[in-house]
Amino acid sequence: MTSRRRSFDAARIINQLRETFESGCTKKAEWRSQQLKSILRMVKEHERDIAEAVFKDLGRPPHQTFADEILSVIGTCKLALKELKAWMTPKKGLSLLWSYYSEGAIYPEPFGVTLVISAWGFPVLFALDPLIGAIAAGNAVVLKPSELTPATSTLLANIVPQYLDPCAIRIIDGSGSETRKLLAQKWDKVFCSGSPSFCKTVMAASAKFLTPITVELVGKCPAIVDSTADLKVAARQIVCGKWANNNGQTCISPDYVIAEHSIASEFIGAVKDTLKDLYGEDPHISASLSRIASFSHFARLTGLLDDPVLSGKVIYGGQRDAKCLYIAPTMILNPPLESALMKEEIFGPLLPVITVDTMQQAIQIMKSLPKSLAIYVFTNKRTCEEKIRDTCAANFVLNNTISTVRDKHKTTSFILLSFTDICSKILKKSTD
């Protein structure tokens, strides 16, 4: 283990891992299965420690960490164990006409020594999910958790070496300087998630060695509400997808809402009612609302909110407390499309609401903004659904938010959000 306070020799670590990989031990099914079972045992035995560490970093309620991170990691691990044999089995290849009498096969092969750089939004899930994939594929791995969640990163640095093979799996706990040292080395594969600017840095470093890279980028995900929608359902799902899901600090949380003008007032009222139902009159004292991850992100969000062009447009919330990194659930009505709030991903508890006269205007606005990972559409009109589905986005979700975006093999967010709602109500009642 390399702690936050110790220096490390990145080249030496990679050479050690490469020797292990070249020995062939990571390619064996027994080794892969053993490491995956160890991750499963590690997560189950340290559920409370994980929840406490994430609470220190993000102020996220423990039941949300259990639902959104621990259950997801357990599900991924069980899936990998179940499918491991099939994933390792060679597949018959297609013979071409001029090689008709020959046979071909596709053999799954690991890349080699890989680097996983995780993001802070879900610090356990974003670290262990790609680690599971790398191990299942037979790679040696260096894991670099996010320095913006120090309690969680330190916990992972302490427990991972206790459960996983240190000759093939290493974890580096540290700041951005450690990340830069790692990126200066040659890897066989790099996986990272984060902001576009950070991923550009990773891609530029990887390009020097022509290293294949997988990046998980953020995006501005719109929620569209038309005049035929069930407004109570729309309000509840958007509140759950935005604020109950890490307080907006999720790459697929609704970033802004476009609502038809005829129902905008009623929809906004329904959102306010739902927020009060989940978090009470004063969300500051709610035990169910996550805090902002760091002061730098707090300053960025308050900077967006204090933009002079938004003067008089805050229709709900806006309160903040720098000492505990708290920003209240906030709605902003009709911010200028050229404002910073609408140009960059918000990744926080601020929700712009834009009103339009027609759905065609909504589509034009979506196309003028950065492409999204998901579009959430609330409508009971088939023609509206079909028009918006034709826009460019990674996922299309109808009359719901985050639930259908998740992998079908994992516990669906619909259940998780319902579980979160129930626990939030219990916690709220217990404090009344």
Disulfide bonds with the S-S distance in Angstrom:
none
